[in-house]
Each structure stands twice: as C-alpha cells, then as structure tokens.
Amino acid sequence: MATQLKNLSDFSDSEIPSAAPFRFGIVVSEWNREITNALYGGAYQSLIDHGAIPDQIFTYSVPGSFELTAGADMLLKNLKLDAVICLGCVIQGETKHFDFICQAVANGISNVSIKYSKPVIFGVLTTDNQQQAADRAGGKHGNKGDEAAVTAIKMADLAETLNN
C-alpha cells in the first residue's frame, strides 16, 4: 500500500505557492465527525500556514460525504472562490453502500470541478476501518486534510497562472 510508505503531510520535496491571493471554500461531512473534524483542522491550518487569510476561508458542513458534491456546487454557485476542498470519511461496512457512496462522491466532485472550471478537491477518506481513517486524519500517516489544502493551493495557483 502506497500510504504505508508516505506521510500525507510531508511536502518537504514540494514547492507550495502562497495561498494569500486566494479564496477557499471547505465543505465538511458531519458523518464520522471525529475523523472529519481532524481532516478539517489539518486543512484549515495548512491553508493558514501557507498564507491564506482567515476571512477568505468559508467553511460549511453537510450531513454526509454524499452531500459534499451538492455542497461544493452551492458554494461555487453563490461565492466567488478559487478552490473548494471537500472533506469526508466513508468507512467500509457490511453492505455495498460503501461502494456506491465512494463512486458517487468521486464522480460528483469531478463533475462540479468541470462544471465551474474550478479546483474541487477530493479530501475524502475511503477506508476499511476506523483505525485506517484515524491513521490518515492526523495519525501515523499524517493528515489527508493537509494534502487536500496543499492541492487546493497548487491548483488555484495553476488556474491563476493559466488565466493570466
């Protein structure tokens, strides 16, 4: 497994542009709140650490990961944003529900990004169990929220570069 060899929060080999010029939306799933709150904390702090202005970060909650797509769509429709970060956690259960939700969320987030020509970042954990989620939400594998924030910064910067 690739994650076993990489800390999700290690960007030491990567140049990260300043987040200061950009406006970010963050949509956070309330389902698996302990995990998603940790993802949010990582994403928010990474944005701040890279120069984002707190008043330019807009955070909204949605009931579950399935609703991240609609939440991102609403943010981009109603706010002037440079990127949206979607944070959620879907943990494998005993039924195929996991597969349907993961597929729908991945496709939905991609579609919203294409619809608005804006970066919409997939910061959704899709794990086999609670421990794997915890390991990726500030645990031994770092924080996927950090990775999502850095991705949002880099993609917003790329969009600005291409639009100039």
Disulfide bonds with the S-S distance in Angstrom:
none
